[in-house]
Amino acid sequence: MEINKIYCEDCLATMQKMPNNFVDFIITSPPYDDIRNYNGYRFEFEKIAHELYRILKEGSVMIWVVADATINGSETGTSFKQALYFKEQVGFLLHDTMIYYKNNPMPQTGKRYHQHFEYMFAFSKGSPRTFNPITEPTKYRGIANMKNRGKNGSLEYEKVLRTTEKKVGNVFFYSIGGGISTKDKIAYHHPAIFPEQLVYDQIYTWTNEGDLVYDPFMGSGTTAKVAQMMKRKWIGSEISAEYVKIAKIRLENYCKLFQ
Ligand SMILES: C[S@@+](CC[C@H](N)C(=O)[O-])C[C@H]1O[C@@H](n2cnc3c(N)ncnc32)[C@H](O)[C@@H]1O
């Protein structure tokens, strides 16, 4: 299997070439609910779900970024159905339901609030072996009284030392759109790119240098570029030759910067 390559094919074909327990991390956004056409390609969710589990190493994590379309007045619930399928039929642990919060989404008309988020389901194959948490400065430092509810509901106090940094919450905030998600103009020829920072944050959290990252729906190549930047190995699948071309130009331009 060639490393640092985008396979221009159905991701099922790529995964069939991979042995069991092969990749250290998966991050992806599938083509959900026919929200966009993506040159007309579809995917077989259930088969892909089982393959993703098979090729992922024990103790590894998969980030699955999805939202729902609204059809005939109702959100489809596809994201929940997929999450439960991964958990109940495939064997993943639903480690953390994280949120990708868009600071500046497309405004919604009608009787709904603006759609600000997508799910970033963090599934794991057993307990995650790598966790490098993103932190932020704490407001208060020093010894503090921490309140907890005991088993019988009573309040229990514990002395803890508040350090200067604490883990961030599981809602990750990103501004998106032209010039913000990425500076690579060519990427915007794809209709639904990841913000580079989102991919950076997730790779940072769940992997270490040298690990192998897989994106089964590579699109414009965001995962490949960020993995390369972060000294991880990577493999991608993308069924559309047009998008693979975009991703290759994007990667070539990025690599040229460092020659
Ligand atoms: C939401 S986009 C991914 C965008 C990507 N995260 C980025 O930053 O550019 C989903 C991609 O999956 C591709 N796709 C659809 N079915 C596929 C399949 N069966 N195998 C591989 N790729 C597929 C589409 O062509 C589309 O580019």
PDBQT file of the ligand as one rigid body, heavy atoms in Angstrom, charges set to zero:
ROOT
HETATM    1  C1  LIG A 301     -17.816  16.385   2.345  1.00  0.00    +0.000 C 
HETATM    2  S1  LIG A 301     -16.755  16.045   1.018  1.00  0.00    +0.000 S 
HETATM    3  C2  LIG A 301     -15.188  15.984   1.800  1.00  0.00    +0.000 C 
HETATM    4  C3  LIG A 301     -14.480  17.311   1.766  1.00  0.00    +0.000 C 
HETATM    5  C4  LIG A 301     -13.125  17.294   2.462  1.00  0.00    +0.000 C 
HETATM    6  N1  LIG A 301     -13.257  17.093   3.905  1.00  0.00    +0.000 N 
HETATM    7  C5  LIG A 301     -12.334  18.578   2.187  1.00  0.00    +0.000 C 
HETATM    8  O1  LIG A 301     -11.834  19.228   3.136  1.00  0.00    +0.000 OA
HETATM    9  O2  LIG A 301     -12.203  18.960   1.029  1.00  0.00    +0.000 OA
HETATM   10  C6  LIG A 301     -17.090  14.377   0.627  1.00  0.00    +0.000 C 
HETATM   11  C7  LIG A 301     -16.294  13.829  -0.559  1.00  0.00    +0.000 C 
HETATM   12  O3  LIG A 301     -16.546  12.414  -0.681  1.00  0.00    +0.000 OA
HETATM   13  C8  LIG A 301     -16.412  12.058  -2.044  1.00  0.00    +0.000 C 
HETATM   14  N2  LIG A 301     -17.034  10.718  -2.197  1.00  0.00    +0.000 N 
HETATM   15  C9  LIG A 301     -18.344  10.409  -2.325  1.00  0.00    +0.000 A 
HETATM   16  N3  LIG A 301     -18.527   9.077  -2.344  1.00  0.00    +0.000 NA
HETATM   17  C10 LIG A 301     -17.279   8.524  -2.205  1.00  0.00    +0.000 A 
HETATM   18  C11 LIG A 301     -16.803   7.185  -2.108  1.00  0.00    +0.000 A 
HETATM   19  N4  LIG A 301     -17.647   6.162  -2.158  1.00  0.00    +0.000 N 
HETATM   20  N5  LIG A 301     -15.473   6.991  -1.938  1.00  0.00    +0.000 NA
HETATM   21  C12 LIG A 301     -14.601   8.046  -1.878  1.00  0.00    +0.000 A 
HETATM   22  N6  LIG A 301     -15.001   9.332  -1.979  1.00  0.00    +0.000 NA
HETATM   23  C13 LIG A 301     -16.321   9.573  -2.116  1.00  0.00    +0.000 A 
HETATM   24  C14 LIG A 301     -17.098  13.204  -2.775  1.00  0.00    +0.000 C 
HETATM   25  O4  LIG A 301     -16.668  13.277  -4.121  1.00  0.00    +0.000 OA
HETATM   26  C15 LIG A 301     -16.665  14.409  -1.923  1.00  0.00    +0.000 C 
HETATM   27  O5  LIG A 301     -15.519  15.037  -2.470  1.00  0.00    +0.000 OA
ENDROOT
TORSDOF 0
